[in-house]
Amino acid sequence: MSYLRKLVSAEVSTSSMADIAFLLLTFFLMTTVIHNHKGLVMLLPEWNPSVPTEKINDRNLFTIHVNAENNFLIEGIHRDNLLGLRKRD
């Protein structure tokens, strides 16, 4: 006589899977450190409410515009980087 055994696969109970996932999610949310970016570090001059009355020559002004994609508009000329930019004499 031979007895045939049926191999029964092991079952994993999924009733507590949502609880475990929620606990892991809350654990990682509470233990993760998020660094706050401080931005640019620069020392600004003190606020002076008076408006300067002396005339500033146009040759002493240098305009630079920077957008969110780090593209530059320097003196009305579009540039992707600052290579080749030098101080005027």
PyMOL Python script that loads the backbone (N, CA, C, O; Angstrom):
from pymol import cmd

cmd.read_pdbstr("""\
ATOM      1  N   MET A   1       0.807  -1.170   0.000  1.00  0.00           N
ATOM      2  CA  MET A   1       0.000   0.000   0.000  1.00  0.00           C
ATOM      3  C   MET A   1       0.858   1.244   0.000  1.00  0.00           C
ATOM      4  O   MET A   1       1.816   1.388   0.760  1.00  0.00           O
ATOM      5  N   SER A   2       0.483   2.095  -0.852  1.00  0.00           N
ATOM      6  CA  SER A   2       1.239   3.347  -0.886  1.00  0.00           C
ATOM      7  C   SER A   2       0.295   4.477  -0.509  1.00  0.00           C
ATOM      8  O   SER A   2      -0.847   4.581  -0.958  1.00  0.00           O
ATOM      9  N   TYR A   3       0.820   5.251   0.285  1.00  0.00           N
ATOM     10  CA  TYR A   3       0.050   6.430   0.694  1.00  0.00           C
ATOM     11  C   TYR A   3       0.569   7.647  -0.069  1.00  0.00           C
ATOM     12  O   TYR A   3       1.763   7.949  -0.059  1.00  0.00           O
ATOM     13  N   LEU A   4      -0.325   8.307  -0.703  1.00  0.00           N
ATOM     14  CA  LEU A   4       0.044   9.513  -1.443  1.00  0.00           C
ATOM     15  C   LEU A   4      -0.166  10.723  -0.533  1.00  0.00           C
ATOM     16  O   LEU A   4      -1.232  10.952   0.038  1.00  0.00           O
ATOM     17  N   ARG A   5       0.871  11.438  -0.445  1.00  0.00           N
ATOM     18  CA  ARG A   5       0.776  12.647   0.364  1.00  0.00           C
ATOM     19  C   ARG A   5       0.605  13.844  -0.560  1.00  0.00           C
ATOM     20  O   ARG A   5       1.260  13.962  -1.595  1.00  0.00           O
ATOM     21  N   LYS A   6      -0.236  14.664  -0.176  1.00  0.00           N
ATOM     22  CA  LYS A   6      -0.375  15.923  -0.890  1.00  0.00           C
ATOM     23  C   LYS A   6       0.465  16.957  -0.164  1.00  0.00           C
ATOM     24  O   LYS A   6       0.334  17.160   1.043  1.00  0.00           O
ATOM     25  N   LEU A   7       1.315  17.591  -0.914  1.00  0.00           N
ATOM     26  CA  LEU A   7       2.108  18.660  -0.311  1.00  0.00           C
ATOM     27  C   LEU A   7       1.270  19.927  -0.279  1.00  0.00           C
ATOM     28  O   LEU A   7       0.805  20.423  -1.305  1.00  0.00           O
ATOM     29  N   VAL A   8       1.101  20.414   0.888  1.00  0.00           N
ATOM     30  CA  VAL A   8       0.296  21.614   1.079  1.00  0.00           C
ATOM     31  C   VAL A   8       1.257  22.807   1.159  1.00  0.00           C
ATOM     32  O   VAL A   8       2.205  22.807   1.944  1.00  0.00           O
ATOM     33  N   SER A   9       0.995  23.805   0.343  1.00  0.00           N
ATOM     34  CA  SER A   9       1.869  24.978   0.376  1.00  0.00           C
ATOM     35  C   SER A   9       1.565  25.807   1.615  1.00  0.00           C
ATOM     36  O   SER A   9       0.425  25.885   2.072  1.00  0.00           O
ATOM     37  N   ALA A  10       2.597  26.412   2.135  1.00  0.00           N
ATOM     38  CA  ALA A  10       2.440  27.242   3.330  1.00  0.00           C
ATOM     39  C   ALA A  10       1.727  28.530   2.951  1.00  0.00           C
ATOM     40  O   ALA A  10       2.029  29.128   1.919  1.00  0.00           O
ATOM     41  N   GLU A  11       0.809  28.947   3.758  1.00  0.00           N
ATOM     42  CA  GLU A  11       0.063  30.166   3.494  1.00  0.00           C
ATOM     43  C   GLU A  11       0.549  31.268   4.413  1.00  0.00           C
ATOM     44  O   GLU A  11       0.861  31.050   5.583  1.00  0.00           O
ATOM     45  N   VAL A  12       0.600  32.442   3.848  1.00  0.00           N
ATOM     46  CA  VAL A  12       0.974  33.616   4.636  1.00  0.00           C
ATOM     47  C   VAL A  12      -0.287  34.426   4.869  1.00  0.00           C
ATOM     48  O   VAL A  12      -0.998  34.788   3.931  1.00  0.00           O
ATOM     49  N   SER A  13      -0.544  34.697   6.113  1.00  0.00           N
ATOM     50  CA  SER A  13      -1.732  35.462   6.450  1.00  0.00           C
ATOM     51  C   SER A  13      -1.513  36.926   6.056  1.00  0.00           C
ATOM     52  O   SER A  13      -0.553  37.560   6.493  1.00  0.00           O
ATOM     53  N   THR A  14      -2.399  37.440   5.243  1.00  0.00           N
ATOM     54  CA  THR A  14      -2.272  38.822   4.790  1.00  0.00           C
ATOM     55  C   THR A  14      -3.154  39.766   5.579  1.00  0.00           C
ATOM     56  O   THR A  14      -3.268  40.939   5.223  1.00  0.00           O
ATOM     57  N   SER A  15      -3.771  39.295   6.624  1.00  0.00           N
ATOM     58  CA  SER A  15      -4.665  40.163   7.389  1.00  0.00           C
ATOM     59  C   SER A  15      -3.910  41.256   8.132  1.00  0.00           C
ATOM     60  O   SER A  15      -4.459  42.332   8.368  1.00  0.00           O
ATOM     61  N   SER A  16      -2.669  40.999   8.501  1.00  0.00           N
ATOM     62  CA  SER A  16      -1.932  42.019   9.236  1.00  0.00           C
ATOM     63  C   SER A  16      -0.905  42.742   8.366  1.00  0.00           C
ATOM     64  O   SER A  16      -0.103  43.514   8.892  1.00  0.00           O
ATOM     65  N   MET A  17      -0.905  42.516   7.051  1.00  0.00           N
ATOM     66  CA  MET A  17       0.050  43.180   6.171  1.00  0.00           C
ATOM     67  C   MET A  17      -0.144  44.691   6.169  1.00  0.00           C
ATOM     68  O   MET A  17       0.834  45.440   6.159  1.00  0.00           O
ATOM     69  N   ALA A  18      -1.380  45.143   6.179  1.00  0.00           N
ATOM     70  CA  ALA A  18      -1.643  46.583   6.186  1.00  0.00           C
ATOM     71  C   ALA A  18      -1.139  47.213   7.475  1.00  0.00           C
ATOM     72  O   ALA A  18      -0.603  48.320   7.452  1.00  0.00           O
ATOM     73  N   ASP A  19      -1.303  46.527   8.591  1.00  0.00           N
ATOM     74  CA  ASP A  19      -0.811  47.044   9.861  1.00  0.00           C
ATOM     75  C   ASP A  19       0.708  47.149   9.862  1.00  0.00           C
ATOM     76  O   ASP A  19       1.267  48.138  10.337  1.00  0.00           O
ATOM     77  N   ILE A  20       1.363  46.144   9.337  1.00  0.00           N
ATOM     78  CA  ILE A  20       2.828  46.156   9.296  1.00  0.00           C
ATOM     79  C   ILE A  20       3.313  47.267   8.368  1.00  0.00           C
ATOM     80  O   ILE A  20       4.267  47.972   8.696  1.00  0.00           O
ATOM     81  N   ALA A  21       2.677  47.427   7.230  1.00  0.00           N
ATOM     82  CA  ALA A  21       3.070  48.479   6.292  1.00  0.00           C
ATOM     83  C   ALA A  21       2.867  49.855   6.924  1.00  0.00           C
ATOM     84  O   ALA A  21       3.711  50.736   6.758  1.00  0.00           O
ATOM     85  N   PHE A  22       1.771  50.051   7.640  1.00  0.00           N
ATOM     86  CA  PHE A  22       1.514  51.325   8.303  1.00  0.00           C
ATOM     87  C   PHE A  22       2.544  51.597   9.387  1.00  0.00           C
ATOM     88  O   PHE A  22       3.012  52.729   9.514  1.00  0.00           O
ATOM     89  N   LEU A  23       2.908  50.592  10.170  1.00  0.00           N
ATOM     90  CA  LEU A  23       3.916  50.766  11.212  1.00  0.00           C
ATOM     91  C   LEU A  23       5.284  51.093  10.615  1.00  0.00           C
ATOM     92  O   LEU A  23       5.995  51.953  11.135  1.00  0.00           O
ATOM     93  N   LEU A  24       5.656  50.418   9.531  1.00  0.00           N
ATOM     94  CA  LEU A  24       6.928  50.732   8.885  1.00  0.00           C
ATOM     95  C   LEU A  24       6.929  52.144   8.305  1.00  0.00           C
ATOM     96  O   LEU A  24       7.925  52.860   8.404  1.00  0.00           O
ATOM     97  N   LEU A  25       5.825  52.537   7.709  1.00  0.00           N
ATOM     98  CA  LEU A  25       5.722  53.875   7.142  1.00  0.00           C
ATOM     99  C   LEU A  25       5.859  54.939   8.220  1.00  0.00           C
ATOM    100  O   LEU A  25       6.607  55.903   8.049  1.00  0.00           O
ATOM    101  N   THR A  26       5.149  54.776   9.322  1.00  0.00           N
ATOM    102  CA  THR A  26       5.250  55.763  10.402  1.00  0.00           C
ATOM    103  C   THR A  26       6.639  55.759  11.026  1.00  0.00           C
ATOM    104  O   THR A  26       7.134  56.818  11.412  1.00  0.00           O
ATOM    105  N   PHE A  27       7.279  54.607  11.136  1.00  0.00           N
ATOM    106  CA  PHE A  27       8.627  54.548  11.693  1.00  0.00           C
ATOM    107  C   PHE A  27       9.595  55.349  10.836  1.00  0.00           C
ATOM    108  O   PHE A  27      10.362  56.158  11.358  1.00  0.00           O
ATOM    109  N   PHE A  28       9.566  55.132   9.521  1.00  0.00           N
ATOM    110  CA  PHE A  28      10.500  55.830   8.657  1.00  0.00           C
ATOM    111  C   PHE A  28      10.183  57.319   8.543  1.00  0.00           C
ATOM    112  O   PHE A  28      11.093  58.133   8.387  1.00  0.00           O
ATOM    113  N   LEU A  29       8.913  57.679   8.619  1.00  0.00           N
ATOM    114  CA  LEU A  29       8.572  59.093   8.588  1.00  0.00           C
ATOM    115  C   LEU A  29       9.049  59.816   9.848  1.00  0.00           C
ATOM    116  O   LEU A  29       9.457  60.977   9.788  1.00  0.00           O
ATOM    117  N   MET A  30       8.997  59.126  10.987  1.00  0.00           N
ATOM    118  CA  MET A  30       9.405  59.770  12.238  1.00  0.00           C
ATOM    119  C   MET A  30      10.917  59.781  12.440  1.00  0.00           C
ATOM    120  O   MET A  30      11.430  60.640  13.158  1.00  0.00           O
ATOM    121  N   THR A  31      11.633  58.858  11.833  1.00  0.00           N
ATOM    122  CA  THR A  31      13.070  58.789  12.067  1.00  0.00           C
ATOM    123  C   THR A  31      13.897  59.435  10.964  1.00  0.00           C
ATOM    124  O   THR A  31      15.115  59.556  11.102  1.00  0.00           O
ATOM    125  N   THR A  32      13.263  59.850   9.878  1.00  0.00           N
ATOM    126  CA  THR A  32      13.995  60.468   8.776  1.00  0.00           C
ATOM    127  C   THR A  32      14.306  61.921   9.116  1.00  0.00           C
ATOM    128  O   THR A  32      13.454  62.645   9.630  1.00  0.00           O
ATOM    129  N   VAL A  33      15.517  62.332   8.831  1.00  0.00           N
ATOM    130  CA  VAL A  33      15.929  63.716   9.063  1.00  0.00           C
ATOM    131  C   VAL A  33      15.890  64.441   7.731  1.00  0.00           C
ATOM    132  O   VAL A  33      16.510  64.008   6.760  1.00  0.00           O
ATOM    133  N   ILE A  34      15.160  65.544   7.688  1.00  0.00           N
ATOM    134  CA  ILE A  34      15.058  66.347   6.476  1.00  0.00           C
ATOM    135  C   ILE A  34      15.852  67.620   6.712  1.00  0.00           C
ATOM    136  O   ILE A  34      15.572  68.382   7.637  1.00  0.00           O
ATOM    137  N   HIS A  35      16.849  67.839   5.858  1.00  0.00           N
ATOM    138  CA  HIS A  35      17.696  69.013   5.998  1.00  0.00           C
ATOM    139  C   HIS A  35      17.036  70.202   5.314  1.00  0.00           C
ATOM    140  O   HIS A  35      16.575  70.107   4.177  1.00  0.00           O
ATOM    141  N   ASN A  36      16.999  71.311   6.020  1.00  0.00           N
ATOM    142  CA  ASN A  36      16.467  72.537   5.428  1.00  0.00           C
ATOM    143  C   ASN A  36      17.608  73.295   4.780  1.00  0.00           C
ATOM    144  O   ASN A  36      18.646  73.531   5.399  1.00  0.00           O
ATOM    145  N   HIS A  37      17.405  73.675   3.530  1.00  0.00           N
ATOM    146  CA  HIS A  37      18.423  74.456   2.845  1.00  0.00           C
ATOM    147  C   HIS A  37      18.280  75.907   3.269  1.00  0.00           C
ATOM    148  O   HIS A  37      17.182  76.462   3.259  1.00  0.00           O
ATOM    149  N   LYS A  38      19.378  76.503   3.635  1.00  0.00           N
ATOM    150  CA  LYS A  38      19.365  77.878   4.127  1.00  0.00           C
ATOM    151  C   LYS A  38      19.447  78.896   3.000  1.00  0.00           C
ATOM    152  O   LYS A  38      19.190  80.078   3.226  1.00  0.00           O
ATOM    153  N   GLY A  39      19.796  78.472   1.799  1.00  0.00           N
ATOM    154  CA  GLY A  39      19.935  79.408   0.697  1.00  0.00           C
ATOM    155  C   GLY A  39      21.347  79.955   0.633  1.00  0.00           C
ATOM    156  O   GLY A  39      22.287  79.329   1.124  1.00  0.00           O
ATOM    157  N   LEU A  40      21.491  81.099   0.040  1.00  0.00           N
ATOM    158  CA  LEU A  40      22.804  81.715  -0.104  1.00  0.00           C
ATOM    159  C   LEU A  40      23.192  82.411   1.189  1.00  0.00           C
ATOM    160  O   LEU A  40      22.360  83.053   1.831  1.00  0.00           O
ATOM    161  N   VAL A  41      24.446  82.285   1.564  1.00  0.00           N
ATOM    162  CA  VAL A  41      24.949  82.957   2.750  1.00  0.00           C
ATOM    163  C   VAL A  41      25.661  84.215   2.282  1.00  0.00           C
ATOM    164  O   VAL A  41      26.721  84.149   1.660  1.00  0.00           O
ATOM    165  N   MET A  42      25.068  85.354   2.586  1.00  0.00           N
ATOM    166  CA  MET A  42      25.710  86.609   2.227  1.00  0.00           C
ATOM    167  C   MET A  42      25.355  87.658   3.267  1.00  0.00           C
ATOM    168  O   MET A  42      24.282  87.632   3.870  1.00  0.00           O
ATOM    169  N   LEU A  43      26.267  88.557   3.453  1.00  0.00           N
ATOM    170  CA  LEU A  43      26.088  89.633   4.409  1.00  0.00           C
ATOM    171  C   LEU A  43      25.579  90.849   3.655  1.00  0.00           C
ATOM    172  O   LEU A  43      26.266  91.388   2.787  1.00  0.00           O
ATOM    173  N   LEU A  44      24.374  91.275   3.992  1.00  0.00           N
ATOM    174  CA  LEU A  44      23.777  92.417   3.318  1.00  0.00           C
ATOM    175  C   LEU A  44      24.087  93.691   4.091  1.00  0.00           C
ATOM    176  O   LEU A  44      24.253  93.649   5.310  1.00  0.00           O
ATOM    177  N   PRO A  45      24.166  94.810   3.406  1.00  0.00           N
ATOM    178  CA  PRO A  45      24.409  96.071   4.118  1.00  0.00           C
ATOM    179  C   PRO A  45      23.195  96.447   4.967  1.00  0.00           C
ATOM    180  O   PRO A  45      22.085  95.963   4.745  1.00  0.00           O
ATOM    181  N   GLU A  46      23.434  97.307   5.928  1.00  0.00           N
ATOM    182  CA  GLU A  46      22.331  97.760   6.783  1.00  0.00           C
ATOM    183  C   GLU A  46      21.323  98.550   5.961  1.00  0.00           C
ATOM    184  O   GLU A  46      21.677  99.219   4.990  1.00  0.00           O
ATOM    185  N   TRP A  47      20.067  98.460   6.369  1.00  0.00           N
ATOM    186  CA  TRP A  47      18.993  99.148   5.662  1.00  0.00           C
ATOM    187  C   TRP A  47      19.115 100.646   5.905  1.00  0.00           C
ATOM    188  O   TRP A  47      19.267 101.111   7.035  1.00  0.00           O
ATOM    189  N   ASN A  48      19.044 101.377   4.809  1.00  0.00           N
ATOM    190  CA  ASN A  48      19.081 102.828   4.897  1.00  0.00           C
ATOM    191  C   ASN A  48      17.848 103.348   4.181  1.00  0.00           C
ATOM    192  O   ASN A  48      17.750 103.213   2.962  1.00  0.00           O
ATOM    193  N   PRO A  49      16.898 103.942   4.905  1.00  0.00           N
ATOM    194  CA  PRO A  49      15.650 104.361   4.262  1.00  0.00           C
ATOM    195  C   PRO A  49      15.810 105.565   3.339  1.00  0.00           C
ATOM    196  O   PRO A  49      14.929 105.824   2.519  1.00  0.00           O
ATOM    197  N   SER A  50      16.896 106.296   3.449  1.00  0.00           N
ATOM    198  CA  SER A  50      17.062 107.471   2.588  1.00  0.00           C
ATOM    199  C   SER A  50      17.475 107.029   1.180  1.00  0.00           C
ATOM    200  O   SER A  50      18.226 106.069   1.006  1.00  0.00           O
ATOM    201  N   VAL A  51      16.969 107.746   0.196  1.00  0.00           N
ATOM    202  CA  VAL A  51      17.267 107.458  -1.195  1.00  0.00           C
ATOM    203  C   VAL A  51      18.517 108.249  -1.592  1.00  0.00           C
ATOM    204  O   VAL A  51      18.593 109.448  -1.325  1.00  0.00           O
ATOM    205  N   PRO A  52      19.504 107.590  -2.232  1.00  0.00           N
ATOM    206  CA  PRO A  52      20.690 108.353  -2.632  1.00  0.00           C
ATOM    207  C   PRO A  52      20.333 109.400  -3.685  1.00  0.00           C
ATOM    208  O   PRO A  52      19.564 109.141  -4.612  1.00  0.00           O
ATOM    209  N   THR A  53      20.902 110.568  -3.520  1.00  0.00           N
ATOM    210  CA  THR A  53      20.566 111.668  -4.433  1.00  0.00           C
ATOM    211  C   THR A  53      21.610 111.844  -5.526  1.00  0.00           C
ATOM    212  O   THR A  53      21.326 112.491  -6.534  1.00  0.00           O
ATOM    213  N   GLU A  54      22.792 111.298  -5.365  1.00  0.00           N
ATOM    214  CA  GLU A  54      23.810 111.484  -6.399  1.00  0.00           C
ATOM    215  C   GLU A  54      23.489 110.614  -7.612  1.00  0.00           C
ATOM    216  O   GLU A  54      22.926 109.527  -7.489  1.00  0.00           O
ATOM    217  N   LYS A  55      23.854 111.111  -8.760  1.00  0.00           N
ATOM    218  CA  LYS A  55      23.595 110.390 -10.006  1.00  0.00           C
ATOM    219  C   LYS A  55      24.659 109.315 -10.189  1.00  0.00           C
ATOM    220  O   LYS A  55      25.849 109.567  -9.995  1.00  0.00           O
ATOM    221  N   ILE A  56      24.220 108.109 -10.564  1.00  0.00           N
ATOM    222  CA  ILE A  56      25.129 106.994 -10.823  1.00  0.00           C
ATOM    223  C   ILE A  56      25.279 106.855 -12.325  1.00  0.00           C
ATOM    224  O   ILE A  56      24.289 106.747 -13.048  1.00  0.00           O
ATOM    225  N   ASN A  57      26.507 106.859 -12.791  1.00  0.00           N
ATOM    226  CA  ASN A  57      26.771 106.714 -14.228  1.00  0.00           C
ATOM    227  C   ASN A  57      26.381 105.322 -14.700  1.00  0.00           C
ATOM    228  O   ASN A  57      26.508 104.345 -13.962  1.00  0.00           O
ATOM    229  N   ASP A  58      25.901 105.242 -15.946  1.00  0.00           N
ATOM    230  CA  ASP A  58      25.516 103.948 -16.517  1.00  0.00           C
ATOM    231  C   ASP A  58      26.703 103.011 -16.656  1.00  0.00           C
ATOM    232  O   ASP A  58      26.542 101.793 -16.595  1.00  0.00           O
ATOM    233  N   ARG A  59      27.886 103.564 -16.841  1.00  0.00           N
ATOM    234  CA  ARG A  59      29.060 102.706 -16.989  1.00  0.00           C
ATOM    235  C   ARG A  59      29.435 102.015 -15.675  1.00  0.00           C
ATOM    236  O   ARG A  59      30.202 101.052 -15.675  1.00  0.00           O
ATOM    237  N   ASN A  60      28.893 102.508 -14.552  1.00  0.00           N
ATOM    238  CA  ASN A  60      29.168 101.899 -13.251  1.00  0.00           C
ATOM    239  C   ASN A  60      28.136 100.844 -12.868  1.00  0.00           C
ATOM    240  O   ASN A  60      28.254 100.226 -11.810  1.00  0.00           O
ATOM    241  N   LEU A  61      27.129 100.630 -13.708  1.00  0.00           N
ATOM    242  CA  LEU A  61      26.092  99.643 -13.427  1.00  0.00           C
ATOM    243  C   LEU A  61      26.330  98.401 -14.267  1.00  0.00           C
ATOM    244  O   LEU A  61      26.727  98.485 -15.430  1.00  0.00           O
ATOM    245  N   PHE A  62      26.080  97.247 -13.660  1.00  0.00           N
ATOM    246  CA  PHE A  62      26.245  95.954 -14.334  1.00  0.00           C
ATOM    247  C   PHE A  62      25.040  95.113 -13.969  1.00  0.00           C
ATOM    248  O   PHE A  62      24.873  94.765 -12.800  1.00  0.00           O
ATOM    249  N   THR A  63      24.201  94.779 -14.927  1.00  0.00           N
ATOM    250  CA  THR A  63      22.966  94.061 -14.624  1.00  0.00           C
ATOM    251  C   THR A  63      23.115  92.578 -14.928  1.00  0.00           C
ATOM    252  O   THR A  63      23.592  92.189 -15.994  1.00  0.00           O
ATOM    253  N   ILE A  64      22.698  91.764 -13.973  1.00  0.00           N
ATOM    254  CA  ILE A  64      22.697  90.307 -14.123  1.00  0.00           C
ATOM    255  C   ILE A  64      21.339  89.801 -13.670  1.00  0.00           C
ATOM    256  O   ILE A  64      20.894  90.124 -12.569  1.00  0.00           O
ATOM    257  N   HIS A  65      20.679  89.016 -14.501  1.00  0.00           N
ATOM    258  CA  HIS A  65      19.412  88.366 -14.150  1.00  0.00           C
ATOM    259  C   HIS A  65      19.632  86.857 -14.192  1.00  0.00           C
ATOM    260  O   HIS A  65      20.208  86.336 -15.147  1.00  0.00           O
ATOM    261  N   VAL A  66      19.170  86.152 -13.149  1.00  0.00           N
ATOM    262  CA  VAL A  66      19.293  84.695 -13.075  1.00  0.00           C
ATOM    263  C   VAL A  66      17.896  84.126 -12.912  1.00  0.00           C
ATOM    264  O   VAL A  66      17.133  84.598 -12.069  1.00  0.00           O
ATOM    265  N   ASN A  67      17.545  83.108 -13.713  1.00  0.00           N
ATOM    266  CA  ASN A  67      16.229  82.487 -13.565  1.00  0.00           C
ATOM    267  C   ASN A  67      16.353  81.156 -12.833  1.00  0.00           C
ATOM    268  O   ASN A  67      17.445  80.792 -12.398  1.00  0.00           O
ATOM    269  N   ALA A  68      15.257  80.431 -12.690  1.00  0.00           N
ATOM    270  CA  ALA A  68      15.223  79.190 -11.916  1.00  0.00           C
ATOM    271  C   ALA A  68      16.034  78.069 -12.557  1.00  0.00           C
ATOM    272  O   ALA A  68      16.435  77.137 -11.860  1.00  0.00           O
ATOM    273  N   GLU A  69      16.286  78.132 -13.856  1.00  0.00           N
ATOM    274  CA  GLU A  69      17.069  77.107 -14.549  1.00  0.00           C
ATOM    275  C   GLU A  69      18.557  77.461 -14.604  1.00  0.00           C
ATOM    276  O   GLU A  69      19.313  76.829 -15.342  1.00  0.00           O
ATOM    277  N   ASN A  70      18.986  78.463 -13.831  1.00  0.00           N
ATOM    278  CA  ASN A  70      20.375  78.935 -13.784  1.00  0.00           C
ATOM    279  C   ASN A  70      20.858  79.439 -15.136  1.00  0.00           C
ATOM    280  O   ASN A  70      22.024  79.262 -15.487  1.00  0.00           O
ATOM    281  N   ASN A  71      19.973  80.062 -15.888  1.00  0.00           N
ATOM    282  CA  ASN A  71      20.362  80.761 -17.108  1.00  0.00           C
ATOM    283  C   ASN A  71      20.576  82.224 -16.751  1.00  0.00           C
ATOM    284  O   ASN A  71      19.885  82.765 -15.887  1.00  0.00           O
ATOM    285  N   PHE A  72      21.518  82.854 -17.405  1.00  0.00           N
ATOM    286  CA  PHE A  72      21.892  84.216 -17.062  1.00  0.00           C
ATOM    287  C   PHE A  72      21.564  85.163 -18.205  1.00  0.00           C
ATOM    288  O   PHE A  72      21.697  84.809 -19.377  1.00  0.00           O
ATOM    289  N   LEU A  73      21.140  86.353 -17.859  1.00  0.00           N
ATOM    290  CA  LEU A  73      20.972  87.443 -18.802  1.00  0.00           C
ATOM    291  C   LEU A  73      21.888  88.550 -18.296  1.00  0.00           C
ATOM    292  O   LEU A  73      21.558  89.249 -17.338  1.00  0.00           O
ATOM    293  N   ILE A  74      23.040  88.705 -18.945  1.00  0.00           N
ATOM    294  CA  ILE A  74      24.057  89.639 -18.488  1.00  0.00           C
ATOM    295  C   ILE A  74      24.150  90.769 -19.509  1.00  0.00           C
ATOM    296  O   ILE A  74      24.499  90.563 -20.671  1.00  0.00           O
ATOM    297  N   GLU A  75      23.826  91.965 -19.035  1.00  0.00           N
ATOM    298  CA  GLU A  75      23.833  93.154 -19.892  1.00  0.00           C
ATOM    299  C   GLU A  75      23.009  92.927 -21.160  1.00  0.00           C
ATOM    300  O   GLU A  75      23.385  93.390 -22.237  1.00  0.00           O
ATOM    301  N   GLY A  76      21.889  92.217 -21.034  1.00  0.00           N
ATOM    302  CA  GLY A  76      21.000  91.984 -22.163  1.00  0.00           C
ATOM    303  C   GLY A  76      21.408  90.839 -23.073  1.00  0.00           C
ATOM    304  O   GLY A  76      20.765  90.615 -24.099  1.00  0.00           O
ATOM    305  N   ILE A  77      22.470  90.103 -22.720  1.00  0.00           N
ATOM    306  CA  ILE A  77      22.948  88.982 -23.543  1.00  0.00           C
ATOM    307  C   ILE A  77      22.675  87.682 -22.798  1.00  0.00           C
ATOM    308  O   ILE A  77      23.079  87.533 -21.645  1.00  0.00           O
ATOM    309  N   HIS A  78      21.987  86.729 -23.452  1.00  0.00           N
ATOM    310  CA  HIS A  78      21.668  85.443 -22.825  1.00  0.00           C
ATOM    311  C   HIS A  78      22.918  84.581 -22.751  1.00  0.00           C
ATOM    312  O   HIS A  78      23.638  84.427 -23.738  1.00  0.00           O
ATOM    313  N   ARG A  79      23.174  84.009 -21.553  1.00  0.00           N
ATOM    314  CA  ARG A  79      24.323  83.115 -21.359  1.00  0.00           C
ATOM    315  C   ARG A  79      23.873  81.925 -20.524  1.00  0.00           C
ATOM    316  O   ARG A  79      23.013  82.056 -19.653  1.00  0.00           O
ATOM    317  N   ASP A  80      24.463  80.761 -20.795  1.00  0.00           N
ATOM    318  CA  ASP A  80      24.154  79.560 -20.016  1.00  0.00           C
ATOM    319  C   ASP A  80      25.079  79.390 -18.826  1.00  0.00           C
ATOM    320  O   ASP A  80      24.727  78.700 -17.869  1.00  0.00           O
ATOM    321  N   ASN A  81      26.255  80.005 -18.863  1.00  0.00           N
ATOM    322  CA  ASN A  81      27.199  79.916 -17.755  1.00  0.00           C
ATOM    323  C   ASN A  81      27.991  81.212 -17.671  1.00  0.00           C
ATOM    324  O   ASN A  81      27.796  82.127 -18.472  1.00  0.00           O
ATOM    325  N   LEU A  82      28.889  81.279 -16.691  1.00  0.00           N
ATOM    326  CA  LEU A  82      29.673  82.492 -16.479  1.00  0.00           C
ATOM    327  C   LEU A  82      31.088  82.386 -17.007  1.00  0.00           C
ATOM    328  O   LEU A  82      31.934  83.222 -16.689  1.00  0.00           O
ATOM    329  N   LEU A  83      31.358  81.363 -17.814  1.00  0.00           N
ATOM    330  CA  LEU A  83      32.684  81.214 -18.372  1.00  0.00           C
ATOM    331  C   LEU A  83      32.983  82.368 -19.325  1.00  0.00           C
ATOM    332  O   LEU A  83      32.140  82.745 -20.140  1.00  0.00           O
ATOM    333  N   GLY A  84      34.171  82.917 -19.219  1.00  0.00           N
ATOM    334  CA  GLY A  84      34.570  84.008 -20.089  1.00  0.00           C
ATOM    335  C   GLY A  84      34.128  85.370 -19.597  1.00  0.00           C
ATOM    336  O   GLY A  84      34.447  86.377 -20.228  1.00  0.00           O
ATOM    337  N   LEU A  85      33.415  85.434 -18.505  1.00  0.00           N
ATOM    338  CA  LEU A  85      32.985  86.707 -17.949  1.00  0.00           C
ATOM    339  C   LEU A  85      34.130  87.294 -17.141  1.00  0.00           C
ATOM    340  O   LEU A  85      34.703  86.624 -16.282  1.00  0.00           O
ATOM    341  N   ARG A  86      34.454  88.529 -17.414  1.00  0.00           N
ATOM    342  CA  ARG A  86      35.562  89.141 -16.679  1.00  0.00           C
ATOM    343  C   ARG A  86      35.184  90.549 -16.271  1.00  0.00           C
ATOM    344  O   ARG A  86      34.213  91.125 -16.761  1.00  0.00           O
ATOM    345  N   LYS A  87      35.962  91.077 -15.378  1.00  0.00           N
ATOM    346  CA  LYS A  87      35.723  92.413 -14.868  1.00  0.00           C
ATOM    347  C   LYS A  87      36.097  93.429 -15.937  1.00  0.00           C
ATOM    348  O   LYS A  87      37.143  93.319 -16.577  1.00  0.00           O
ATOM    349  N   ARG A  88      35.229  94.422 -16.125  1.00  0.00           N
ATOM    350  CA  ARG A  88      35.540  95.487 -17.074  1.00  0.00           C
ATOM    351  C   ARG A  88      36.538  96.454 -16.453  1.00  0.00           C
ATOM    352  O   ARG A  88      36.507  96.717 -15.251  1.00  0.00           O
ATOM    353  N   ASP A  89      37.413  96.972 -17.286  1.00  0.00           N
ATOM    354  CA  ASP A  89      38.380  97.965 -16.791  1.00  0.00           C
ATOM    355  C   ASP A  89      37.909  99.362 -17.103  1.00  0.00           C
ATOM    356  O   ASP A  89      38.587 100.332 -16.766  1.00  0.00           O
TER     357      ASP A  89
END
""", "prot")
cmd.dss("prot")
cmd.show_as("cartoon", "prot")
cmd.util.cbc("prot")
cmd.orient("prot")
